[in-house]
């Protein structure tokens, strides 16, 4: 064999080895990419149908040229049972234990202030009364619609005490609508302001305005909002410090907070946004339909954060969306910590976002993310909540330590992420069957997807039965979501045996 023939033979052998090796490497690379794609696809939803739905919606929104593929995936998802959603028109009368109650203004104001009523019946009178309010003023608003336009609604700067508060109250609950074409809404920087029985509605031309109905700052401690409706705001109630002064001990109770459309804004969307305040209470509210279609597309129903210590989130109904809109983005029910705050902005530069918060008796439904997200929330008591059709509960980061999580009923999973910690006991966790999409909670409750949670039968009671006791310091005032006093046997979740407050219009 000539030298040239030998060289040529070696070249061909080397080329053959190269081609075979390249082919193997290429095939391995394709397999790895395919496995990653399939894994990511399957992990994009709690069930196969939901993963199909999420990916189909993503394709339709972001890849117009592939719209037929996205539509096909959505069609298959529907046939596979992705439609676990709130399938009836939302009606507050279905929920008698939460939301505004029809009270007279004399019932909402202490008798000691009944000699201080000041009646207003037009915008000019209302604005004048708010600016000139004195300690012990009770501004009673006659039925009607009042439009306020400005950057913010300014209030009187007088100092008040628990004995000399200021009230803004509707003469008849629900018969007064204050329309706000403002950025900040009512700017509350003095203590002991009470707002009762009024409908507040954002009427801004753009969602980049109408951020808040209420902005509670600095000295606005002991703020109280009750029996009111707040519609079409990005962060209806915003609370934060101002110049080193913190608004503490506020109460947000028996309100109905929602949006009539997804907010197309980059600003935060979270109906209750409480930063840095201690000992706040959010209870017996209806919080629903708080989708965000701008910016990062992340929204929260309510959160406490910013180094807040003490407080309670209890007996709230949170429905992330009340329709089958195939919402884009990440919609979280409740949170301790929210998206987080830089440590230098947290109260006293604390390592935690929240500490010693109680989260109990909440019913959270139909979220595209978790029902409760604990982000550096420390020493929380999280118990007797029901999370239906959510991704479950997350405990995240080492600072989320000392949390006691028990007696909850959870669709989805309980996850300890990024070294999050917590004591877990007696939680009833029903992850949906991935391939069939079947939800076992529909065998426990009568019609949970539509908010009817009567317990079906003795077998269901046994599935929810719990042996963990309520902490001693919580026993005296403890009842369930429906206001039913606790009697043995104690069940996991927000609903106890004998509760009948769902879908009843008797």
C-alpha positions, 0 to 999 in steps of 0.5 A: 500500500502506497503512502498516499493510500494509507493516509487516505484510509486513515482519513476515511476511518477518522472521518467515520469515527467523527461522523459516528461520534458527532451523530451520537453526541447530537442525538444525546443532545436532542434527547437531553433537550427533549427530556428537559422540554417534556419535563418542563411541559409536564411541570407547568401545571398540577395536572396534564390537562392544566399543563396543556392549558397553560402551554396552549395559552402561552403559545397563543399569547406569545407566538401568534404564528403558532396560534392553531397549535395553541388552540388545539392544545386548549381544546384537548385540555378542555376535553381532558378536564382542565375546567375546575373553576368557579362556574357560577356568577359570583353572588355575595349572598352566597357568602353570608359569613363574609363581606359587608353587612347591612347595618345602619350608620347608628350601628357602625358608630359608637353611641358616645358619638351619636351627638356628633353627626354631620350630614353631607349630600354633595361633593363640595360638602363632602370635601369640606367636611373631610378637610375640616373634620375635628376630633369626634367628627362623624361625617354621615354621607347621604345616598348618592354618587360622589366623584372625587378627582385629584392626586389624593384625597386630603384629610384633616390634620387634627390629632385624634385619640381612641376616645375622639376618632373621626368617622366617614360613614354611609347613611345606608350601607351600600347606598353611597358610592364614592368614585375616585379618579385619583392616584392614591385615594384617601391619604391617611396619615393621622390615627383613628380614622374610620371608614364604614359602609361605603362603596369606593370605585376607581374610575380612572381612564387608565389602569396606571392610575387608580393605584389605591383607594386608601394609602395609610402612612406614617401616623395613620395607626388604628385605621379602620375600614369595614362593611365597604366595597372597593372596586377597580384599584391595583392595590386598594389598601396600601400601608407603609411607613413614612419618615421613620413613623409606622402605621400600626394596629389597623383593621380591615374587616367585612369588606368586598374587594375586587376588580372588574377586569385584569389590571393592565399595569406594571404597578403592584396588584394586591388588594391588601398591601400591608408593609411594615405595620405591626398588629394589623388584622384582615378578617372576614373580607371577600377578596377576588379577581385580582389579575395582573396583565402588565409587568411581571404578571404576578399578583397577590390577594393580600400580604403582610411584609416589611418586618411586620410583627404581630397581626392576623389574616383570618376568615377571609374568602379569597377567589383568585378568579371567578371565571374561566379566563385562563389567566396569564401570570402567577396569581397567589392567594395570600402571603407572608412576605409577598415578593420581598423587601430589601432589608434596609427598608424593613422595619428595624432592618429585620431579617424576616419579612413577618413575625408572629402572624396568625393565618387561620380559617381562610378559604382560598380558591382557584389560583394559578399559584400557591394559596399561601406563600411564606417568604421569610415569614417567621414564627407563624401560626398557620392552621385550619385553612382550606386551599382549593384548586391552588398549588398548595403552600410554600415555605421559603428561605431559612428565615421562614423558621418556627412556622407551625402549620397544622390542620389545613386542607390543601389541594396541591403540595406543601413545599419547603423551598430554598431551605425553608423550615416549619413544623408540619402536622395533621394537614390533609393534602390532596394533590390532584391526579396528574393524568386524570385531573380528578380532584379528591376534594370533590368527594369530600365536599358537595360542590367545592369548585363553586364554593359549596363546602358542606361535608358529604358523608361520614367517610368524608368526616373521617378523612378530615378528622384531626387530633391536633389541638388548637393552641391554648391562647387561640381556643377562647375565640376560635370558630370556623369560617362560617362562624360555627363554634368548634365542637368535637370532633375537630376537623382539618380545614376552615369548615367544621362539621355542621357548618351550613353557610355555603350557597344558602339563600334561605 
